[in-house]
Amino acid sequence: MIGELFDLIGGRRTVWAATEAFYRRVLADNTLSPFFEKTDMAQLRARYCMFISMLVGGQNVYTGEDIATAHLHARAKGLNDWHYDRFLEHFRQALQEVGVQADKIDRVTKPLESKRRIVLNRGD
């Protein structure tokens, strides 16, 4: 079950390491880095770690903005499905980098994929 996934992938330490690896990749990607030009990255990393932990069954409760509001600025800058796919791919690679097994990577990214419609503010 998803509640077990947090522990199966290594808990907070793994989520934090994956978050660090993810944003290192995203910021090195010229197609994605412009979305973060005026972003407090320390705060974003902490919020993202909290969000991912909650999605995969950790005890964390995400206390940041709702997802649609949090991505308003990015949508104004043109955030679309192509970018979302790039983000997911970078996160998959980050999970792999920190030692998460392939079958668990799919289970972690599935709830992120389910947030696409909300992040992109679409009714489809």
C-alpha positions, 0 to 999 in steps of 0.5 A, a space after each residue: 500500500 502507499 502508506 508503506 511506500 515512504 518506509 520502503 524507499 528509505 523514509 525521510 533521508 531518501 526523500 530529502 536526498 531525492 529532493 536535493 538531486 531533483 532540484 540540482 537536475 532541474 536547475 541545470 536544465 535550461 528549459 526548466 530553470 527559468 521557472 525558478 529565477 526568483 524562488 527561495 530554493 531552500 524553502 522550496 526544497 523543504 516544501 517539496 520534501 514535505 509534499 513528497 513525503 505526504 504523497 508516499 505515506 509519510 507522517 508529514 502534512 504538507 502545509 504549503 499553498 494549494 498546488 494550483 496556487 503554488 504553480 500560478 507563476 509558473 503557468 503564467 511563464 508557460 508551464 505545460 505538459 512538456 515541462 511537467 514530463 521533464 519534471 517527472 523524468 528528472 524526479 525519476 532520475 533523482 530517485 534512481 540516483 539515490 538508490 530507489 528501486 525501479 518498481 518503487 520509482 513507478 509507485 512514487 511518481 504515480 501520485 505525482 502524475 495524478 497531480 498534473 491536472 491540478 498543477 496545470 490548472 486544467 479541467 480535463 
